C-alpha cells in the first residue's frame, strides 16, 4: 500500500510513448485564442487585470532593461499555475511533481540571468561573491561559500516546487484513503475526515498558485541582481 501512494508521481506512458508531452500541451489548448469577441467576457477581463497587476508588481523594482523578461516570466507563471491546478483534478498527472521538469525550467532561466549579469556588468556580478569589508583571512572561504550558494539556487527552485506539490498530493491521497476505510466502520469519523480533506484541497489550490508565484518571483530577484 505504501508503494501505491507514489504511483501517482510516475510519468504515465501509453504504448511506450510518455504522456507527459500531452500533459504539458494541455494548458495551451485550454487558453482561448485572441479574438475581439472576448473583449466583453468578464472572466477574461478579470484575468487580464490580474496579469497586469502581477506584471507591474513583479517588475516594479527592476530597471527598464529587465522589463524584456515580462512576457517570459508572466507566461511561465500562468503555465505553472495551470499545470498545478489541473493536477488537482482526479485521475490526472501533475508534471510539476517531476524534479527533472522543474530543473528544466529553473536551470536555463537561472543561467540566463547569470550570463546577462556577466555580459552587462561583470564587476558587479562578481562582486556578489565577496561582501564589502570582508577580513582578508576570510576572503577565500567566503568566495567558496558564495559560489556554492549561487549554484544551489536552481536546485532550490526545482526542489521547492517539487516538494510542496508532492507533499500536498500525498496528504490528499492519505486522507482520502482514510475516509474510505473509515466510512463503513466509523461514519462520524469518516465525515470529519472528509471535511478535513475538503479543507486540505482548498489549501492545495492556494499552494498551487503560491508556489508558481514564488518560483517566478525568485527568478525575478535573481534577474534584479544581474540587470
N, C-alpha and C positions, 0 to 999 in steps of 0.2 A: 504493500500500500504506500510506503514511503516513497518508493521509486516512481510510482504513478503520478505523484504530485508534480514531479519535474518533467513529465512527458509533454506538458503544455508548452514548455520552452524549447522543444526540439523543432528544428526547421522542417516543416512538412514537405513531402515530396509525392509526386504522382507520376508513375511510370519512369521513375528515376530523374524526373525534372523537378528542381527545387521551386516551390511555390512562393518563396519569399519575394520573387520578382513581381508576381501578381499582387501580393500584399503591399508592395511599395508603390505600385502604379495605381492602386485603387483610389487613394485620396485625390489624385489629379483628375480622375474620372468624375468624382463627386462634385468638384468645383464647377459652377456654371460658366459657360463661355461668355466673353464680353458681348453685351447687346444693349441697345438703348431701351428695350422693353423692361430691363431690370432696374431702371433708374428709380421707379416708384415702389420698389419692393422694400418693405420696412425692415425685413431681416438683413438684406444686403446693405441697406443704409446704416444699420447698427453695426454690421461687420466692418464696413469701411471706416466708420467713426472710431471703432476700437483699433483698427490697424493704424490709422493716422495718429491717434493718441499714443499708441505704443511706440511708433517710429519716432515721434517727437521726443518722448521721454528717454528713449534709448540713446539717441544721438545728440541730445542736448549738450552733454559735456564734451563732445568731440568737436574738433575744428573742421572746417569745410572739407579738408582732404579726406576725412574718414566718412563723409556722407555718401561716398560712392558705394559703400557697403550696405546701404539702407535696403535696397531691393533684395540682396542676397540673404541678409540676416532676418529680415521680416518674412521672406518666403520660407526660410528654414524653420522659423518658429511656428508658422501656420502648418507646415508639413509635419513637424514633430507633434504638435497638438492633435492633429487629425489622426496620426498613427496611434498615439497613446489612447485617444478616445475610442477609436474603432476596436482597439484591443480589449476594451472592457465589455464588449458585446459577447454573448455566449457563442461558443464554437468558432471563435476567431483566433488568429495568430497575431501576436504583437511583435513586429520586427525589432522594436527598440529594446526588447529584453535580450537581444543578442549583443554581446560585448564587441564582437567583430564589426558589426554595423555601426555602433556608436563611435568606435575608434575610427572607422572610416569617415565619419563626419568630423570628428574632433581633430585628428592629426593634420589633415590638409589645411583646414582653416587656421589652426594654431600656427602651423608652419608658414602660412601666407602672411600672418601678422608679423612673425619674426623676420621674414625676408623683406617685407616692406620697411620695417624699422632699420634693418641693416643697410638698406639701399638709400633711404631718405636721410637718416641721421644716425650713422654708425656709432659716433661718440656717445650720444645719449642712450642708445640701445645697450651698448656695452657697459655704460655707467650704472645700469641696474644691478650688475653683478658685484659691485663694490660700493656699499653705502659711504657717504661722505663722512670724514672724520674717523675712519676705522684705524685703530692702532696698527702699526707696522707688523708686529708678530702675528696678528690675526688675519692679515690680508690673504694669504694662500688658503686658509681654512674657509673664510667667508666666500671666496670666489668659488670654491668647490661646492659649498652648501647652496649658494645661489644658483649655480649651474644645474645642480641636481633638482632643485625646486622648480627651475624653469622647464626642465624636460619631464617633470612629473605632471605638469599642467594638463596636457591632453589625456593622460591616463586618468587623472582625477575627473575630467569632464565625462569620459566614457563610462567609468565605473560608477559615478554618482547616478547617472541616468539609468544604467542597467540595474543597479542595486535597489533603487527606490521602486522601480516598476516591478521587478521580480518579487520583492518582499510583499508588495501590495497584492499581486496576483496569488501568491502562496497563501496569504492570510484569508483572502476571499474564498479560495478553494477549501481551506481547512475548516472555516466556519460554516460554509455551505454543506460540507460533508457531515459535520457535527449536527447540523439542523436536520438533515435527512435521517441520520441514525437515531436521533432522539425523538423524532416525531411519533413513532408507534409506542415508544417506551414512556416518555415524559412529554406530553404535548405542550404543557405550560412552558417548560424549559426550552422546547423547540421553538415556540413562538417568540420567546425572548431572544433566542439565538438568531432567529430570522430578522428581528428588529435590529439587532447588532449588525447583522450582515448588510441591511439596508443603509444604516449609518456609515458603515465602512465603505460601501460603494460610493456614497456621496463624497467621502473623504478622498477616495481614489480618483474621482473625477477632478477634484481640486488638485491633487498631486500630479495628475497627468498634465494639467495646464501649467502648474507652477514649475515643474521640472523642465518643461520645454522653454519656459521663460528664463529660468536660471541658466540653462545651457547657453542660450543666445546672449544673455546679459554678461556672463563671464567672458564670452568671446569678444564682446564689445569692450570690456575692460582691458583685455589683452591688446586689442586694437588701439585703445586710447594711449597705452604706454608706448606704442611704436609709431604713432602718426604725428 
